[in-house]
Amino acid sequence: MTTAELNKKKLALIAWINTLSDERTIDFLESIKSSGSNGDWWDELSISQQKSIRTGIDDIKKGDVISRSEFWNSLKDG
């Protein structure tokens, strides 16, 4: 990945973070930042968070996914 591509990803993440209003998500991101290189961030996750991530990975492996636009449309319709 080029420096320009990396910077573009960083800016996209910053823009996304600025739109967040869910305190739990913000706290989670802050905990990742705070953990730094003091070990594996995975170990800092709750069992529930680890299970949720594993479930998501299993869904991806099975092809049980939807597009980004389908996801956002489902929120609008909900």
N, C-alpha and C positions, 0 to 999 in steps of 0.2 A: 504494500500500500504506500502510495506516495505521501509526502508531507501535506500536499494540498488536499488529498482525499481524507486524510486523518483530520485535518483542520475542519473540513466540511462536516464530517461526522460529529466532531465536538460541538460545532455551532448548532447543529440540528438537535443534539442532546440538550444544550443550554436552552434553546427555544422551547423544547418540550417541557423541561423542568419548570420554566417560567409559567407554563399554563396549568401546572398542577395545583389542585386545591385540597386533595386528600391528605390529611395529616399523617396517616399511617404510611403512605407511600413516601412522603417527604422524610419521615423519621427513618424509614428503611434505607433510603438513599444516604441520609446523613450517617447512619451506622456503618455503611460501606465505606464512606469517606473517612470516618474516624478510625476504622480498623486498620487502615493503611497497610503496611506490610508486616503487621504483627501476627502473622499466621494466616491460615486459610479462612476466608470470609464465610465459607460454607458452614464451618463449625459454629459461627455466630448466629446462624439462622435458627429459628425455632423448628421443632419437628414438623409442625404444620406447614411452614414455609418450604422446608425441604421436600415434603410429600407433594406439595403443589407443583414445585418445579419438576420433580420426577414424573408426575402425571402429565405435565405439559410435554416433556421430552418423549414420553411413551406415545402420546397423541401424535406428535410430529412423525415419529418412526412409523406409525400405523397409517399415516396420511390423513388423519382425522383433523384437518385444518380448514380454515376459511380465509378468504382474502381480507386484506385490510379494509377495503371498501365495504365488504359484507359485514364486517365487525362494526364499523362506524354506523352503517345503515341500520343495523339491529338495535343500536343504542337510540337512534333517532325514532325508530318505530316503537320502541319499548314503552 
